[in-house]
Amino acid sequence: MRFSNLKNLKILDLSANDLNISVLTSLKLSNLRNLKVLDLNSNNIESLISSQDEQNLRLVHLEVLDLSYNFFNNSVLSFVSEFSNLKALNISGNNLKGLVDVTKFGALRCLEELSMSYNKLNQFVSTNANTSFSKLKSLYLNGIFLEESSVPAQLSLEAFPSLKKLYLTNNYHLNQTMVIQTSQVLSNLEELFLDHSPLSINFLQNISVLTSLKSISLRDCGFTGTLPTQGWCDLKNLEEMDLFGNELLGILPFCLSNLTSLRLLDISQNQFTGNVATSPLIDLILLQYLSISNNNFQVPDSFKSFANHSNLKIFLSDFNQLVPDHDHVQTRVPKFQPRVFTLSNCRANEELTKPPSLLYYLYDLRYVDLSFDKFMGDLPYWLFENNTRLQVVVLKNNSFMGSFRLPSQPNLDVWEIDISNNQIQGEIPLNINQSFPFLSWLLLSGNDFGGEIPMWLIRMNSLEMLDLSNNQFFGTIPKEFVTQSSLLYSLRLSNNNLTGKIPPGIFKSQSLNALYLDRNNFEGEISNIHVSNSSYLRILDISNNNLSGELPRWTKNVTYLQELDLSNNHFEGSIPEEFCYNVDLWLLDLSHNNLSGSLPHCSSPSSPYLSHIYLSKNRLNGPLAHSFLNISLLEILDLGENNLSGSIPTWIGTFSSLSILCLKGNLFFGEIPNEICELDQLRIMDLSHNQLSGHIPPCVGHLIGASKSLFSGIANWELLTLISDTSTEMESTLMQEVNVLPEKFIQDQVELVTKWWSHTYEGNMLGYMSGIDLSCNQLVGQIPLEMGNLSDIHSLNLSHNNLTGPIPSTLSNLKQLECMDLSFNGLNGEIPSQLTKLNSLAIFSVAHNNLSGLIPYGKGQFGTFDNTSYEGNPLLCGPPLEKSCKETNSQPKVPNSLNEEREGSLIDMDVFCTSFLVTYVVVLLSIGAVLYINPYWRQAWFYLIESCGTNCYYLILDNILRF
């Protein structure tokens, strides 16, 4: 394709086309003499001149050039300088490195906007003092000082005297002194963005020279301590200020009231304290946007300090402390009429049982969030009555009760209602579709709604998300419920009392994206349903029902399926190979069924994203073989409580992302392969109740790493700007903080025996749980000393094996350990006293071993363990056992040879024998002397001898010789 015939073309966009220099040369762009805008961003271009064509592009009228996110190097600077009429140049995200001398742009006297962000620069300077870009208004240098360099970073902006907007965000190696010195020459600067660039609090004391500054953004800059009272408070023209996400504390300085031009202020995600009613915020009456969320402010429930803030349209005060104001009674409509009002997670005072009375007098609300405040009383339906342009109402996780009352007049703007987790009773109002004709999200979970699912819900044509879970609904799902709802993409009916068969049409919906029917009483088979490729289901959860028959094979036709949960049903038969051919599938849960046969052969090409597999508590048999070989993204593999056999394959070590491995309750035998130690992301390993033998690999001590969250949340939905139809760049960014409920995914869960109980850990809790369970096997040898390296482990169970040797004192390094079970082994020696340093230990058992010595009782957590922790060790003594012992300062030496045994014995055997013979002779001589001297004793002695002889004679005669 060529553009030779488009000589009058003024705008050309070739972005994201995978273009290279060869293709670009063939297009003959030089023929476009009148071109004013050229966009080449996101291609593979390294140069604008090929080796065959040394002629430059003759685009003399070009005003806007975008070369961002290609592979240009520093040589491009000389090339673009020939476009003398250029007004905007973007070369961000390329391979520019080291020094950039702005004098190379000297010919670009018309340049108004320059972006060089995300190149690997360490110096941005001007080597010619006479070079001046008098028309440049905007300069973007985000992320240019990302990497540490041996050459000190330099930033010189003297060549831009007219600069009004400067972006220096994400510069982790930016020198604060350099920024302060640079600001001295930017007297005309109006907007300064330094987000995510580390600065000290002193920076705010040195920016008073920026007298023209109107907007400053300092999000996540690492500020600590209290705000200074000098410098920044002198910026009388400042209109927008963002200090989100720092570590500032203390009360707000009163000099803040000097900034009377402020329209936008975000000080959320800090540690500010004090009462808002007495803070300088009350003097900033021009504020339109105020966010004080996630601090330690006291917010009076009267909000009287904002009564005259007629311009304040967005007020965000989540995660503070709402306090009662007993001296104020609201009697009239205030000038403060916000459009966005959030007060979630704020109630800390038991006196505050109802929403603030201010809300009764607001009439212009568009978005209100009172979630997680434990408010009581009737549902505040008057919010709908008083605010006719209301769009979003979030009242979840309170204690509102009564029925769901509708407003007297239809509200055409409401698109989300979330009253989840309250105590609302009765049926869903009959005319809700008439009161809210454009309702998109209706979230009613966790209440006491009952009755059958109303048919009229299908007439809500705009409904996209419906959550009726955790209520008391009963009956069947209407057959037409989903097929006639063309926009419904998320349906959650979990944990109700629904019965009957699941309508087949619900699986065929072309709009439904997420379907949750779990924890009901559905029955019947679903294997014979015909589902075409037109289904857009991504999440299907029908677990915890009474479904039976074989597993459905039609899941292979659900092209976009990502999560499939059929657990806790009565499915039987084998697992179809079709389950391995959903390209987007990442979670498969078939646990707690009656499945049999061998494991399916899932591999990386057919299931590239499969990462969570749950097949536990079935009747699966056979070896692991190559069932899940080469699934590189596997994170959770739970095959527990089946009849699987054979050895644990060595390829188990190829799962570099594996965090949870559960093979318990099977018939695996042989040794634990050393390759299992290559699983450096492993957090939970349960190989208990098998027939494993051999030694515990010492490298197991290097498995469990530091705690981290394994499951990240889903990106929040962005609320439309509600201040006006137009907003500044900072306002648009800040509005992303006002979030609505994201779609929930199936929760991961794993069962692990800790503290002698079987616990099910699910959701984000899995990210903070770690443990190793090798119990009930046939392991031998000693406990490896290396297991003392498992510093972040919470549970260790090695019980019911044949382990011998002493308990390693290195186990005292397991500071996070809550449960240690070493019972029913052959361990010997003493219990190491160092274990008393385990302050988190709640369960400890060494019962039924061969341990000896004094129990380290009464020290730390060891003072809480009773005798059951030590029983079955005959040589143990001391509390809590009844057997007492005396603790010695030294231990007896164990003899290594006969000589050592004799040398180390408490009795000299030679001396003993001699003493015995001498004593024996002395006793005989003494008896003879006594009998010789005393005739009476001598007569008695001989009489005794004669009687014993006579008795023996007759005993033999009567009992032996007569036979």
Buried (B, 14 or more C-beta within 10 A) or exposed (E): EEBEEEEEBEEBEBBEEEBBBEBBBEBBBBBBEEBBBBBBBBBBBBBBBBEEBEEEBBBEBBBBBBBBBBBBEBEBBEBBBBBEBBBBBBBBBBEBBEBBBBBBBBBBBBBBBBBBBBBBBBBBBBEEEEBBBEBBBBBBBBBBBBEEBEEEBBBBBBBBBBBBBBBBBBBEBBBBEBBBBBBEBBBBBBBBBBBBBBBEBBBBBBBBBBEBBBBBBBBBBBBEEBBBEEBBBBBEEBBBBBBBBBEBBEBBBEBBBBBEBBBBBBBBBBEBBBBBBBBBBBBBBBBBBBBBBBBEBBBBBBBBBBBEBEBBBBBBBBBBBBBBBEEBEBEEEBEBBBBBBBBBBBBEEEEBEBBBBBBBBBEBBBBBBBBBBBBBEEBBBBBBBBBBBBBBBBBBBBEBBBBBBBBEEBBEEBBBBBBBBBBBBBEBBEEBBEBBBBBBBBBBBBBEBBEEBBEEBBEBEBBBBBBBBBBEBBEBBBEEBBBBBEEBBBBBBBBBEBBEEBBEBBBBBEBBBBBBBBBBEBBEBBBEBEBEEEBBBBBBBBBBBEBBBBBBBBBBBBBBBBBBBBBBBEBBBBBBEBBBBBBBBBBBBBBBBEBBBBBBEBBBEBBBBBBBBBBBBBEBBBBBEEBBBBBEBBBBBBBBBBEBBBBBBEBBBBBEBBBBBBBBBBBBBEBBBEBBBBBEBBBBBBBBBBEBBBBBBBBBBBBBBEBEEBBEEEEEBEBEBBBEEEBBEBBEBBBEBBBBBEBBBBEBBBBBBBEEEEBEBBEBBBBBBBBBBBBBBEBBEBBBEBBBBBBBBBBBBBBBBEBBEBBBBBBBBBEBBBBBBBBBBBBBBBBBBBBBBBEEBBBBBBBBBBBBBBBBBEEBBBEBBEBEBBBBBEBBBBBBBEBEBEEEEEEEEEEEEEEEEEEEEEEEEEEEEEEEEEEEEEEEEEEEEEBEEEEEEEEEBEEEEEEEEEEEEEEEEEEEEEE
